[in-house]
Amino acid sequence: MIELPDTFWEVRYVGARYPGAAGVRERPGLAEGANCQLFAFEVLWHFGLAPPELRSSELWSDTATTQRVTVPQPLDLVLFNTTPDPWGAHIGVWAGDEQVLHLCAEVGTPALWNLAMFAARPSYRALVGFKRVTARSSS
């Protein structure tokens, strides 16, 4: 199971704060909140990985800095949607022990859910798949 500083658990969901959104690059980090993807990417940055600043469908297609995997390991990205289409998918981080760390509007702060909890919700019922970030940050 991955372990994070307490500040990660206090992040609030703010849908307008996503990678590439106006103002996000000028005010990086999580203090002003995040959407699911920005939160997941900040978790990966914390652990020395460098996810590409791509939206979900482009992330799913990316092969330069990520790869699709069928058996997840801690810190792999997990994509969920209403259908298997990656466009607009919800993104979380595989935490190990069959748990996904994610940030969603329903809860408002980070949560650990198992796959059955996602499948029980119409918005997340389809597991699109797993992506492993292969790029490492330079810092």
N, C-alpha and C positions, 0 to 999 in steps of 0.2 A: 504494500500500500504506500502511495506517495504521501509525504508529509509536507505541509506548507506553513509558513508563518501565519499567525492569527489574522493579520491584515487582509489576507486573501479571503477569509471566511466572512469578512464584514462588507465586502463589495456589494453594492446594490445594482439591480438590473436597470439599465438605461438603454433602451432600444436604439437610440440615435447615436450611441458611442460604439461604432464598429470600425474595423480596420479600413482606412481610406476615407472615413467620413471627415467632413470639414471640421477642423479644430482638434481632431484626435492626435495628429502628429505633433501639433504645437503643444499639446498637453498630454503627453503619454502617461501610461500608468493607469491605475484603477481607482484613484481617489475620487474621481468624478463619476464613477460608475462605468458599466460596460454592458455590451450585449453578450450573447453566448460565445461568439467567435473571438471577440477581443479578450474576454476573460480566459478562454482556452489558450490563446496565443501567449498571453502574459504568463500563464502557468508554465508553458514550454520555455519561454525566455528565461524564467526564473531558474530552470534546470539546465540552461546552456544550449538549448536548441533554437534554431532560427526558422520558424515557420514563414512561408511566403505570405505577403499581405494580399491574399486572393480571397474573393468571396467563395462560397461553398461549391458552386458548380465548377469554377475554375480550379479550385483546390482539388476537387475530385479528379479532374483531368490532368493535373500537374504531374510530371515525371522528373522534372529537374531537381527538385528539393524534397520530394515526398514519394512514397511508394505505397501501393495498395497491399494490404496484408489480410490474411484470412484468420489468423490466430493473433489476437491483440496482446501487446505487452504494455506494462505501465508507461504512460506518456504518449501512447498512440492516440490520435484523434479519432473520434467516433461521430459519424453523421447519421442523423435520424430525420425522417420526414413523414408526410402523410402517404407518400408513395415512394418507390425506390429511386425517384428522380432526385439528383443532388441539388437542383436549383432551389435556393431558399432553405436549405437544410439547417437543422439545429445541430450545433457542434458542441461536443463535450470531450473530456480527456479520460481515457481508460486509466483507472487508479489501481487496478489489481483487485484480487478477491471478488471478481465478477461485479465490480462497482464502477460507475461512471461519474466523474466529478463534472458538474455543469452549473450554469447560471441561466435561469429562465424567469420569465415574467410571472408565471404561476406561483413560484415560491418567493421570488424577489431577492434572494441572497443565494450564495452557492449551496449546492446540495449534492449528496451522494445517492444515486439511485441504481438499482440493479436493472437488467434488461427487461424484466417483466413489468417494472414500473413504467418504463417508456412504452412498451407494447400496449399497456392498458389505456393509453391516452391517444385519441385520434390524431393529434398533431405530431406525435412521435412514433406511431405504430409501426412504421417501416424502418428497419435498420438498413441504411444505404450501404454502410461498410466502414472499414477501418483504414486510416492512413497513417503511415509512419513518417515523421519528419526526419530526413537524413542530413540536413544542413545543420551545422553547429554555429553558434554565435562566436564572434571574434573576441568578445570580452570575457 
